[in-house]
Amino acid sequence: MPLSDTAIKNAKPTPDKAFKMPDGKGMYLLVNPSGSKYFRFDYRFDGKRKTLALGVYPDTSLKQARETHDKAREQLAQGIDPSENKKAAKVAQSHTFEHVTRAFLTSIAHTVRDVTHQKKLRRFELHTFPCIGSMAISDIKSPDIYNILKPIIAKKGLETAHRVHSEISAAFSYAIAHGFTDYDPAQAVAAQIPPQKVKHRAALTEPQEVAQLLRDIFHYQGTFVVQCALRLSPLLFQRPGEIRQMEWKDIDFDAKEWRYFVTKTEVLHIVPLSTQAITILEDIRPLTGNGRYVFPSSRGNGRPMSDGTIRTALKTLGYDSDVMTAHGFRTTASTLLNEQGWGADAIERQLCHMPRDAVRAAYNRAQYLDERRRMMQSWADYLEDLKAGGAVVPFKKTG
C-alpha cells in the first residue's frame, strides 16, 4: 500500500532496529529506533545498488519527497545517476559567487580594520549579491558584471563603481587561486567605467591668502572651545578628526608632545608641539581639562566636538568648502613647508603618511623627530609672522 500522511504520522519506532514503510517504485520511509523518519529511494545504476536521500519527515512532506523521487526516476531514465547529480549540485552551490566571496572576505578580514571589512561586505550585499550572488562563479561572464555597474555609473557614482569593480575582481582572484574558476571576467569591464576625476580638498597655498585666513581665525567670535580648535588646526595640520578627538591623556606638556593612536594608519603618532600650540592648550585646559576631550561637544554628552564644527566655523568666516576646508590645513602646510626647503620625509612623517607594516611603522614613528621638532616650531613662528603682516617670502630651514 502506498504511504499516507496519517500512516507516516502514526508510525511508531521499534526499540531494536529500523524498519521500512514502502511507497512504491523504490521509495520508502525509514523509521529509526530513535523515532526519526527518513524518506529514501533505492535504485540500481551501472549494476550497483544505491540509495538517495529524499528528505527528513516532517521537514520534508510526503508530497515533496514524491516530487524529488519522480525527478530522480527521470534522471535515471536519461542515464544520469541521481546521487552523483545531487553531489554535483551541492558543489555548485558551494561555488556560487556569494559563497566564494564571503570566504574571500573572511580570508582578508585580519588585514583590514573592522569598519573597512564591513563596508566591503555591505557593498557586495547592496550591489553585487542580488545580481550574481546565486550564480556559479565559473558561469559569470563580463556582461553580468557590467550590468551591475551600469546603474551605478548612470547615477554618476563613479567612485562606487570603481570600488565595486575592484572588489569583484579581487574576489575572482581568490576564486582563481582556489580553483573555483579559470579567469576574471571583471578585467574586460574596467575600460567601460569612465575615469573618475579626482576632487582635491580645497586649500589656500599662497602666503598672502594664508595670512588673511590666520587673521580671520584670530578674530573668530564663536565659542572658546571652537576658537581654540580653529587656531590649533593650522599649527598641527593633523587630520581634522584626530584634532577634534584629541584627548588630554595623550598630551605631554613637559615633553611638548601629543602622542596618540592613528586609526587610519594604525600607528602611534608623535606630534611635536610648538610654543604657540602649548599656549593654546594651556588656555583651554582650565575649561575642559577635567574631561576626556580637549575639544568636547557643546552638548555636554561626553563626546568630542562634531566633525562639521570647523567646517562651519570656516564658512562663518567666509571660506566656503571650495576655497578652504578643515582638511586643507594639511595641504597648506605640506605645500609651504616643501617650498621652504624642509625634508620631504620629515613632512610626510609629520602628516602621518606611514607604512602599515608594524615594524617599519614603529621605526618611522620617531624617525626625523628632531627635525620635525624644529620644523613645527619654525612653522608656528612663520604663521605668527604671517598673521602679524610680516614677510611672506618662503624661507629655508635652519639648524
Number of C-alpha atoms within 10 A of each C-alpha: 7 10 15 12 11 8 11 17 11 9 13 15 17 13 10 9 10 15 15 15 17 17 18 11 12 14 25 22 24 20 22 18 15 13 14 14 23 19 25 22 23 13 19 12 13 8 7 7 9 14 14 19 17 23 18 17 18 13 8 14 16 21 11 13 22 18 13 18 22 14 12 22 19 13 14 15 10 9 11 14 19 23 15 11 13 14 11 12 12 11 12 16 17 16 20 21 26 23 17 22 24 13 15 17 18 12 11 10 14 10 10 10 13 11 9 12 16 14 11 16 18 13 15 20 14 11 18 23 20 12 15 19 19 16 17 20 27 20 12 19 14 14 13 16 22 18 14 19 23 15 13 18 17 10 9 13 14 18 17 16 24 19 13 21 22 15 20 20 20 17 22 26 18 19 23 16 11 11 11 20 18 14 17 21 20 23 15 13 17 17 9 11 17 13 11 13 8 7 6 9 16 19 22 19 17 12 18 15 11 20 22 15 21 19 15 16 19 14 11 19 13 12 9 14 17 21 20 21 22 24 17 20 21 24 23 24 23 20 18 23 15 16 21 25 19 22 20 18 14 14 19 14 12 6 9 16 18 19 17 17 13 14 10 13 16 15 20 15 23 20 24 24 24 21 13 17 22 17 13 15 20 13 13 17 15 9 13 16 16 10 15 16 21 26 28 22 19 14 10 9 8 12 16 21 24 15 16 12 17 21 19 16 20 21 15 13 15 13 18 15 16 10 14 21 22 27 20 23 25 22 20 20 23 20 16 17 23 14 12 15 13 20 15 12 14 20 21 12 21 27 19 22 13 19 16 14 11 11 10 11 20 16 9 19 20 15 15 15 17 11 15 23 19 16 23 23 18 17 21 20 16 19 22 17 14 22 21 13 13 12 12 16 10 14 15 11 15 9 5
